[in-house]
Amino acid sequence: MKRTGKTVYFDSAPIIIATSAIAGKMEGQGPLKDYFDQIVNDPYYGSKTFEKAERKLCSNNCQNVLKKANLNPEEIDFLLAGDLLNQIVTANFCARELQIPFIGLYGACSTVIESLALGSMLIDGGFAERILSFGSSHYQTAERQYRMPVEYGSQYPPYKQWTVTGAGAFILSNQGTGPLITHATIGKVMDFGVIDPNDMGAAMAPAAVDTIIQHLNDLGRTPIDYDLIITGDLGEEGKTMARELLRETKFDLDVVLNDCGAMLYSQKQPTGSGGSGVAASAIVLASYLYQELSQKKLQRIMLVGTGALLSPISTLQGETIPGIAHAITIEKPI
Amino acid sequence: MKRTGKTVYFDSAPIIIATSAIAGKMEGQGPLKDYFDQIVNDPYYGSKTFEKAERKLCSNNCQNVLKKANLNPEEIDFLLAGDLLNQIVTANFCARELQIPFIGLYGACSTVIESLALGSMLIDGGFAERILSFGSSHYQTAERQYRMPVEYGSQYPPYKQWTVTGAGAFILSNQGTGPLITHATIGKVMDFGVIDPNDMGAAMAPAAVDTIIQHLNDLGRTPIDYDLIITGDLGEEGKTMARELLRETKFDLDVVLNDCGAMLYSQKQPTGSGGSGVAASAIVLASYLYQELSQKKLQRIMLVGTGALLSPISTLQGETIPGIAHAITIEKPI
């Protein structure tokens, strides 16, 4: 078995040979603006609906990552992808364009990390040579599906997060040069009883902490073995909560713990507790983190994709919001 | 590479050591009624909402398959599951109960076959010893999400299918006795321009045909190498369409082609063109097909999970309905 505890390891660590990140206007005004491949200021992206705009973001981003890797779609064995929209409709329509065998995933905002973990298993398992993993989210499409159309002008509580508009794409390969995915931990669904669909950081923090501890314990590592342990989209509130939960364990992660959603915006932006959405971890990994790893400024990071398994119907029916988190360790190129 | 063309093969074919199938009232009055583990006549299943009823079906079915395999949840490495409800909420809540690392999937009605294909790769790849794969659908929850609440009494066109109420669960293992999954083909998203959300058989038939031909060609086989080639939920209309499309190729499948959805109901039942939904292929495989394979009455079958990647929002926005199909070959126990 290529497992230690609940964590799988890769004998031949899959290589992230190319990435692409497209970001929206708010993200394009944030601290990471210089790292993105493209910034799209128009939320409609020249399309008739926000949903079509999200699809265009995602589709153009897939074309861009293929171009950067100098690959044709026929050279990719599988697509692994998903998004926040019902029936993962963005991913489905992008897969229709690409005509590559498609494995549809749903892990809320953890979807892209789920796809990278699974893609690494398929490559190291010998079933694929190259995989295209992608995901997207869009502020307006997510708000109107999960909460209220933004046109309603609902009040914005300070702990609420801002759904990231953007798309991230990754090509994993068994050959080539780039950062390596060495380990993955698939998380369990955890539920601490949060019922407010605006308060997703709190819903996801316990799952993130559980998966971080599992990953470290399985590998016999401590936080100092990592340059950075970074969660997907807990936001500032959720990050604080995760730190507090971790302080009750033997791990004190204060120095190395950060959050993609919290990094995406500056304090001056009207984005509440920070970014959330599939694109939060996807575009931060595809841009800033990938470049830092490639340039060996970061040696080893743990990226913990976090998902609030929120459903408007289940919330209306009185259910709480469970969370999930999947972790991957990524190392600088050899 | 463990691949031939687009089809993956398993050096150590994963074994389906146990299955469980719960069916609803309509399915419990159909030709396969004696094969199910349990029949639930009340669409509410004693719950307050149809969604909670679906969850209870799915949850009880997971408990039953674990009991039949004499396994505790801690002995399962991964859950692979999904369903038709937005945010795959049924699978999420079942995973919350089971506390097993969870990989959420969405492939519409092909989801369970997607999970068996992927689960086989994770086992044969050496990342898991045992996997629990499951899925569900429910007539009332699907109708109100995808079309109209049944209480509205909408007209029922003859080509419309009946969403199967039920849940199927499977335990895949690298050890034990049972039918074997030997090959899998992940399909591409195909779109032939169907726009009527009632006409899903037509939306899925081209994808099914594409995947069947891919699977046969990759393995150098013809239909006579199979006792049965069975699609997930094309229904009678879709099955006829698939046969016609196949007649234009070198493969004439008339003798061996059938459809799980079409098999579930008798002509006398008011179920239109036949069954559809995640549970269509799941409960037919978990009951009738599994028993026939286990008793070696069937030697080798190809099961082709079919999914209509229908989304109410995209349909309202004028999009067509793409389809997808994934195929697995299953053989009798050694």
Contacts between the chains, C-beta under 8 A, distances in Angstrom:
chain1	res1	chain2	res2	distance
A	1	B	126	5.8
A	1	B	127	7.4
A	1	B	128	7.9
A	1	B	129	6.7
A	2	B	125	7.5
A	2	B	126	4.6
A	2	B	127	5.6
A	3	B	77	7.6
A	3	B	127	6.4
A	3	B	128	7.6
A	6	B	77	7.8
A	6	B	101	5.9
A	8	B	127	4.7
A	48	B	317	7.8
A	49	B	317	5.6
A	51	B	313	6.3
A	51	B	314	6.9
A	51	B	317	6.3
A	52	B	317	7.1
A	77	B	3	7.5
A	77	B	6	7.9
A	78	B	186	6.2
A	82	B	106	6.6
A	85	B	311	7.3
A	85	B	313	7.4
A	86	B	86	4.5
A	86	B	87	7.5
A	86	B	311	5.7
A	86	B	312	7.4
A	86	B	313	6.6
A	87	B	86	7.5
A	87	B	106	6.8
A	87	B	108	7.0
A	87	B	309	6.5
A	87	B	310	6.8
A	87	B	311	4.0
A	87	B	314	7.9
A	88	B	106	5.1
A	89	B	309	7.4
A	89	B	311	4.2
A	89	B	313	7.0
A	89	B	314	5.0
A	92	B	189	6.1
A	92	B	309	4.3
A	92	B	311	7.8
A	92	B	322	6.1
A	92	B	324	7.9
A	93	B	189	8.0
A	93	B	314	7.5
A	93	B	319	7.4
A	93	B	322	7.2
A	95	B	188	7.4
A	95	B	189	4.4
A	95	B	324	8.0
A	96	B	189	4.1
A	96	B	190	7.6
A	96	B	191	5.4
A	96	B	322	4.9
A	99	B	188	5.3
A	99	B	189	7.6
A	100	B	188	6.6
A	101	B	6	5.9
A	101	B	185	7.6
A	101	B	186	3.9
A	101	B	187	6.3
A	101	B	188	5.7
A	102	B	186	6.9
A	102	B	187	7.3
A	102	B	188	6.4
A	102	B	189	5.6
A	102	B	324	6.5
A	103	B	105	7.6
A	103	B	107	7.7
A	103	B	114	6.5
A	103	B	118	6.5
A	103	B	186	6.0
A	104	B	105	6.5
A	104	B	106	4.6
A	104	B	107	4.9
A	104	B	114	7.2
A	104	B	324	7.7
A	105	B	103	7.6
A	105	B	104	6.5
A	105	B	105	6.0
A	105	B	106	6.8
A	106	B	82	6.6
A	106	B	87	6.9
A	106	B	88	5.1
A	106	B	104	4.6
A	106	B	105	6.8
A	106	B	106	4.4
A	107	B	103	7.7
A	107	B	104	4.9
A	108	B	87	7.0
A	114	B	103	6.5
A	114	B	104	7.2
A	118	B	103	6.5
A	118	B	118	7.4
A	121	B	121	7.3
A	121	B	122	5.9
A	121	B	125	5.8
A	121	B	127	5.1
A	122	B	121	5.9
A	122	B	125	7.2
A	124	B	125	6.8
A	125	B	2	7.5
A	125	B	121	5.8
A	125	B	122	7.2
A	125	B	124	6.9
A	125	B	125	2.3
A	125	B	126	6.8
A	125	B	127	6.8
A	126	B	1	5.8
A	126	B	2	4.6
A	126	B	125	6.7
A	127	B	1	7.4
A	127	B	2	5.6
A	127	B	3	6.4
A	127	B	8	4.7
A	127	B	121	5.1
A	127	B	125	6.8
A	128	B	1	7.9
A	128	B	3	7.7
A	129	B	1	6.7
A	185	B	101	7.6
A	186	B	78	6.2
A	186	B	101	3.9
A	186	B	102	6.9
A	186	B	103	6.0
A	187	B	101	6.2
A	187	B	102	7.3
A	188	B	95	7.4
A	188	B	99	5.3
A	188	B	100	6.6
A	188	B	101	5.7
A	188	B	102	6.4
A	189	B	92	6.1
A	189	B	93	8.0
A	189	B	95	4.4
A	189	B	96	4.1
A	189	B	99	7.6
A	189	B	102	5.5
A	190	B	96	7.6
A	191	B	96	5.4
A	309	B	87	6.5
A	309	B	89	7.3
A	309	B	92	4.3
A	310	B	87	6.8
A	311	B	85	7.4
A	311	B	86	5.7
A	311	B	87	4.0
A	311	B	89	4.2
A	311	B	92	7.8
A	312	B	86	7.5
A	313	B	51	6.3
A	313	B	85	7.4
A	313	B	86	6.6
A	313	B	89	7.0
A	314	B	51	6.9
A	314	B	87	7.8
A	314	B	89	5.1
A	314	B	93	7.5
A	317	B	48	7.8
A	317	B	49	5.6
A	317	B	51	6.3
A	317	B	52	7.1
A	319	B	93	7.4
A	322	B	92	6.1
A	322	B	93	7.2
A	322	B	96	4.9
A	324	B	92	7.9
A	324	B	95	8.0
A	324	B	102	6.5
A	324	B	104	7.7
